[in-house]
Amino acid sequence: MVCDIMAKKKEKKTNRAAQGEGSIRQRPDGRWEARFTIGRDPGTGKQIQKSVYGATEKDVVAKKRQALAAVDAGTFKEPSRVTVGQWMDVWIADYLGGVKPGTVANYKTQVHHNINPAIGAVRLQKLMPHQIQSFYNDLLRNRGLSPKTIKNLHGVLHKSLKQAVALGYIQQNPSDNVVLPRVERKEMHVLESGELPAFLAAISESNLGNLFYVALFTGMRRGEVCGLSWDCVDFEKGLLLIKKQLVRSRRPEGPGFVLATTKNDKTRLITPAPSVMERLRAEQKRQAENKQKASSLWIGNPDNLVFTNAFGRYLLPDYVYKKYKRIVTELGLGELRLHDLRHTYAVNSLQGGDDIKTVQDNLGHYTAAFTLDVYGHVSEQMKRDSADRMERLIKQAQQAASSDP
């Protein structure tokens, strides 16, 4: 009897406290709920009540107070039932106006193949960091995606959620504090000075020899070389304007290739070695000969490209890569990627005395800091060479000083 009376007193006290806090209760599923009034219906005069939920009573009290403060300030927004998948579709359709078509196509692939199947059904406002973390962990451990691919996917998700924060759909970006797998930088290989003559001899026998020569001694990317047009070659001043690249396009009518702006949208003007310009003149002559041989089969080279096949059509980047791999494999240098020609150019430029800023501009890197990060091992050798030169200068000065009468 005494216990029943005490229990009823305790229950009444709890109810009074709960009413004071805005009707707080623990639900059968273990979660806590706090109900609060945001106003009255103009038609019926009845109170309009809303609820917030949390794992603990303390959580819902804090959420309720925050919601009531928003009501008082006139900034309260009703919880949205929009899912992550629905928001991702809206973001792609309406908020990527300034993004390259190729990049948008890549975003769509990441969203529809990876993000939406995993977390697309989750309410946008309910998405938690641990859900994203579990998603990334599954991609790495069970689906075999590389850390670099996961990092790229994270970039897509993070940008979309950042936009949702900016629009007030969510208060915080739940992808801010996830832990990404470590990305191992691919080992860099370069053509050593002793290997260079054999490579030059081998490419001289290839129909793509001039292309490989230009790539090796300018540091241009594969897509940039394949997308170089004659209007960007100034023979009189010895200049090349790098402003386009040939990239794969996922067009509705079918896959193909298009000319797009360069990586980072960074246009650059470079002054290559005179021998590079000579190779380009040789390619111009070779292209004219191909046009004459092809006769009516010549398609016209509509993009005015420097490097084309025998019929004036652009060169498929994959074809260029396969021809290159066949050459280096026969030379016993099968580990060399086509991109390593770019690394070879950068290393030779730095070792030849070019400053970091010049190399950065020639390569089209966004910052000199990135160039230093990639080629830090070369800059360390340059520092040692500089110290050796300074030491010789010091000794010469000391020797001259000691010989003065």
Secondary structure in CASP SS format (residue, H / E / C, confidence):
PFRMAT SS
TARGET T0000
AUTHOR 0000-0000-0000
METHOD secondary structure of the structure
MODEL  1
M C 1.00
V H 1.00
C H 1.00
D H 1.00
I H 1.00
M H 1.00
A H 1.00
K H 1.00
K H 1.00
K H 1.00
E H 1.00
K H 1.00
K H 1.00
T H 1.00
N H 1.00
R H 1.00
A H 1.00
A H 1.00
Q H 1.00
G H 1.00
E C 1.00
G C 1.00
S C 1.00
I E 1.00
R E 1.00
Q E 1.00
R C 1.00
P C 1.00
D C 1.00
G C 1.00
R C 1.00
W E 1.00
E E 1.00
A E 1.00
R E 1.00
F E 1.00
T E 1.00
I E 1.00
G E 1.00
R E 1.00
D C 1.00
P C 1.00
G C 1.00
T C 1.00
G C 1.00
K C 1.00
Q E 1.00
I E 1.00
Q E 1.00
K E 1.00
S E 1.00
V E 1.00
Y E 1.00
G E 1.00
A C 1.00
T C 1.00
E H 1.00
K H 1.00
D H 1.00
V H 1.00
V H 1.00
A H 1.00
K H 1.00
K H 1.00
R H 1.00
Q H 1.00
A H 1.00
L H 1.00
A H 1.00
A H 1.00
V H 1.00
D H 1.00
A H 1.00
G C 1.00
T C 1.00
F C 1.00
K C 1.00
E C 1.00
P C 1.00
S C 1.00
R C 1.00
V C 1.00
T E 1.00
V H 1.00
G H 1.00
Q H 1.00
W H 1.00
M H 1.00
D H 1.00
V H 1.00
W H 1.00
I H 1.00
A H 1.00
D H 1.00
Y C 1.00
L C 1.00
G C 1.00
G C 1.00
V C 1.00
K C 1.00
P H 1.00
G H 1.00
T H 1.00
V H 1.00
A H 1.00
N H 1.00
Y H 1.00
K H 1.00
T H 1.00
Q H 1.00
V H 1.00
H H 1.00
H H 1.00
N H 1.00
I H 1.00
N H 1.00
P H 1.00
A H 1.00
I H 1.00
G C 1.00
A C 1.00
V C 1.00
R E 1.00
L H 1.00
Q H 1.00
K H 1.00
L C 1.00
M C 1.00
P H 1.00
H H 1.00
Q H 1.00
I H 1.00
Q H 1.00
S H 1.00
F H 1.00
Y H 1.00
N H 1.00
D H 1.00
L H 1.00
L H 1.00
R H 1.00
N C 1.00
R C 1.00
G C 1.00
L C 1.00
S C 1.00
P H 1.00
K H 1.00
T H 1.00
I H 1.00
K H 1.00
N H 1.00
L H 1.00
H H 1.00
G H 1.00
V H 1.00
L H 1.00
H H 1.00
K H 1.00
S H 1.00
L H 1.00
K H 1.00
Q H 1.00
A H 1.00
V H 1.00
A H 1.00
L C 1.00
G C 1.00
Y C 1.00
I C 1.00
Q C 1.00
Q C 1.00
N C 1.00
P C 1.00
S C 1.00
D C 1.00
N C 1.00
V C 1.00
V C 1.00
L C 1.00
P C 1.00
R C 1.00
V C 1.00
E C 1.00
R C 1.00
K C 1.00
E C 1.00
M C 1.00
H C 1.00
V C 1.00
L C 1.00
E C 1.00
S C 1.00
G C 1.00
E C 1.00
L H 1.00
P H 1.00
A H 1.00
F H 1.00
L H 1.00
A H 1.00
A H 1.00
I H 1.00
S C 1.00
E C 1.00
S C 1.00
N C 1.00
L C 1.00
G H 1.00
N H 1.00
L H 1.00
F H 1.00
Y H 1.00
V H 1.00
A H 1.00
L H 1.00
F H 1.00
T H 1.00
G C 1.00
M C 1.00
R C 1.00
R H 1.00
G H 1.00
E H 1.00
V H 1.00
C H 1.00
G C 1.00
L C 1.00
S E 1.00
W H 1.00
D H 1.00
C H 1.00
V E 1.00
D E 1.00
F C 1.00
E C 1.00
K C 1.00
G C 1.00
L E 1.00
L E 1.00
L E 1.00
I E 1.00
K C 1.00
K E 1.00
Q E 1.00
L E 1.00
V E 1.00
R E 1.00
S E 1.00
R E 1.00
R E 1.00
P C 1.00
E C 1.00
G E 1.00
P E 1.00
G E 1.00
F E 1.00
V E 1.00
L E 1.00
A E 1.00
T E 1.00
T C 1.00
K H 1.00
N H 1.00
D H 1.00
K C 1.00
T C 1.00
R E 1.00
L E 1.00
I E 1.00
T C 1.00
P C 1.00
A C 1.00
P H 1.00
S H 1.00
V H 1.00
M H 1.00
E H 1.00
R H 1.00
L H 1.00
R H 1.00
A H 1.00
E H 1.00
Q H 1.00
K H 1.00
R H 1.00
Q H 1.00
A H 1.00
E H 1.00
N H 1.00
K H 1.00
Q H 1.00
K H 1.00
A H 1.00
S H 1.00
S H 1.00
L H 1.00
W C 1.00
I C 1.00
G C 1.00
N C 1.00
P C 1.00
D C 1.00
N C 1.00
L E 1.00
V C 1.00
F C 1.00
T E 1.00
N C 1.00
A C 1.00
F C 1.00
G C 1.00
R C 1.00
Y E 1.00
L C 1.00
L C 1.00
P H 1.00
D H 1.00
Y H 1.00
V H 1.00
Y H 1.00
K H 1.00
K H 1.00
Y H 1.00
K H 1.00
R H 1.00
I H 1.00
V H 1.00
T H 1.00
E H 1.00
L C 1.00
G C 1.00
L C 1.00
G C 1.00
E C 1.00
L C 1.00
R C 1.00
L C 1.00
H H 1.00
D H 1.00
L H 1.00
R H 1.00
H H 1.00
T H 1.00
Y H 1.00
A H 1.00
V H 1.00
N H 1.00
S H 1.00
L H 1.00
Q H 1.00
G C 1.00
G C 1.00
D C 1.00
D C 1.00
I H 1.00
K H 1.00
T H 1.00
V H 1.00
Q H 1.00
D H 1.00
N H 1.00
L H 1.00
G C 1.00
H C 1.00
Y C 1.00
T C 1.00
A H 1.00
A H 1.00
F H 1.00
T H 1.00
L H 1.00
D H 1.00
V H 1.00
Y C 1.00
G H 1.00
H H 1.00
V H 1.00
S H 1.00
E H 1.00
Q H 1.00
M H 1.00
K H 1.00
R H 1.00
D H 1.00
S H 1.00
A H 1.00
D H 1.00
R H 1.00
M H 1.00
E H 1.00
R H 1.00
L H 1.00
I H 1.00
K H 1.00
Q H 1.00
A H 1.00
Q H 1.00
Q H 1.00
A H 1.00
A H 1.00
S H 1.00
S H 1.00
D C 1.00
P C 1.00
END
